[in-house]
Amino acid sequence: MPQLNRWVRWLHVYSAVPVLLSMVFFAVTGFFLNHPEISLGDTRSQQLEVQLPDEIIELDWQENPTLYSLRVLTWLDEVHAVRGVRIELEWEEDEPLLMLVLEGPNASRSVEVYPDEGRAEVFSLTLPLMQMLNNVHRVKSVSEAWRWLSDLSAVLMLIFCLTGFWLLFMNRLQRVSTISWVSVGSAVFVLIIYLMH
């Protein structure tokens, strides 16, 4: 048992800092998610018309629309920093028109590419910092790395809570008051959940 207590104490201490940082982040962004009426800054909109480079204009988009789309996406990313985590593309062959939607936690962009005219129109909506952090909190249009980090923080929070309970219940001096506080907290939590339905 002393060896187990040592391991539990070690887990509790070393999970504390990342857990506390995660809890501060999720608490602050959670507060603003619950209060959308609070102004978080202004969303900036921008419209940009760009000429496509010759190496893209020379491609036969009808022969290989996928390659053409990828070249346009790569060029927009490299030259104009137009990028997104979630990307949708659609061809309107009657026009002809390539429509791209690129979304990330900080911005949403729609691009209309006119292959026959060799030009593209980019419409951008850039979100303020707090709204971007809210999207990160909700895991909206984020990278896979953030999803892993979010899952890891959830696991660390669980470890921190369980090891904390273990340490409190193993401490004889605090056991009675701990059980009282856990009981009161659990009753309040159950009552809140009940009242929500």
MOMOCOR-V16642 format. One record per residue. PSI is psi as a letter, one per 20 degrees, with the letter a starting at -180 (NA if undefined). D_CENTER is the distance of its C-alpha to the mean C-alpha in Angstrom with 1 decimal. Layout:
BEGIN
PSI_D_CENTER ; PSI_D_CENTER
END
This chain:
BEGIN
g_41.2 ; h_41.2 ; g_39.4 ; g_36.7 ; h_36.4 ; g_36.0 ; g_33.1 ; g_31.4 ; g_31.9 ; g_30.6 ; g_27.4 ; g_27.0 ; g_27.6 ; i_25.4 ; i_22.3 ; g_22.9 ; g_21.3 ; h_17.9 ; g_17.9 ; g_19.0 ; g_16.4 ; g_13.6 ; h_15.6 ; g_16.0 ; g_12.3 ; h_11.6 ; g_15.0 ; g_14.7 ; h_11.5 ; h_13.0 ; g_16.2 ; h_15.0 ; h_13.3 ; i_16.8 ; m_18.6 ; i_17.5 ; i_21.0 ; p_20.4 ; p_20.1 ; j_17.1 ; r_18.8 ; p_19.7 ; p_17.8 ; p_19.7 ; q_21.1 ; q_22.9 ; p_25.1 ; p_26.4 ; p_29.1 ; q_29.5 ; p_32.2 ; q_31.4 ; r_33.1 ; h_36.3 ; h_34.9 ; g_32.5 ; h_35.2 ; i_37.7 ; q_35.6 ; n_36.8 ; h_33.8 ; h_35.9 ; g_36.8 ; n_33.3 ; h_30.5 ; g_27.8 ; g_29.0 ; g_29.3 ; g_25.7 ; h_24.4 ; g_26.7 ; g_25.5 ; g_21.8 ; g_22.8 ; g_25.1 ; h_22.6 ; g_20.1 ; g_23.0 ; h_25.0 ; j_22.9 ; k_19.4 ; o_18.3 ; r_15.3 ; r_12.2 ; g_9.9 ; p_11.3 ; p_15.0 ; q_17.8 ; q_21.4 ; p_24.6 ; p_28.2 ; n_30.8 ; h_33.9 ; h_36.4 ; g_35.1 ; q_34.1 ; p_30.5 ; p_27.2 ; p_24.2 ; p_20.7 ; p_17.4 ; o_14.6 ; p_11.2 ; r_8.3 ; h_5.9 ; i_9.3 ; q_11.9 ; p_13.5 ; p_16.7 ; p_19.6 ; p_22.4 ; o_25.9 ; p_28.0 ; n_31.7 ; h_33.2 ; h_36.8 ; i_36.4 ; k_34.4 ; r_31.8 ; q_28.3 ; p_26.8 ; p_23.3 ; o_21.8 ; p_18.8 ; o_16.9 ; p_15.2 ; q_13.3 ; r_14.4 ; g_12.7 ; h_12.3 ; h_10.9 ; g_8.2 ; h_7.5 ; h_7.8 ; h_5.1 ; g_2.8 ; g_5.6 ; i_5.8 ; l_3.3 ; o_4.6 ; l_5.8 ; r_4.0 ; r_7.1 ; h_9.1 ; g_9.6 ; h_6.4 ; g_7.2 ; g_10.6 ; h_10.2 ; g_8.7 ; g_11.7 ; g_13.9 ; h_13.5 ; g_14.3 ; g_17.3 ; h_18.4 ; g_18.4 ; g_20.5 ; g_22.8 ; g_23.2 ; g_24.2 ; g_26.5 ; h_28.2 ; g_28.7 ; g_30.4 ; g_32.5 ; h_33.7 ; g_34.5 ; h_36.5 ; i_38.3 ; o_39.5 ; h_42.7 ; h_43.0 ; i_39.7 ; g_39.7 ; g_41.4 ; h_39.4 ; g_36.1 ; g_37.1 ; g_37.9 ; h_34.6 ; h_32.6 ; g_34.7 ; g_34.3 ; g_30.5 ; g_30.3 ; g_32.7 ; g_30.8 ; g_27.5 ; g_29.4 ; g_31.1 ; g_27.8 ; g_26.5 ; g_29.9 ; h_30.0 ; i_26.7 ; NA_28.4
END
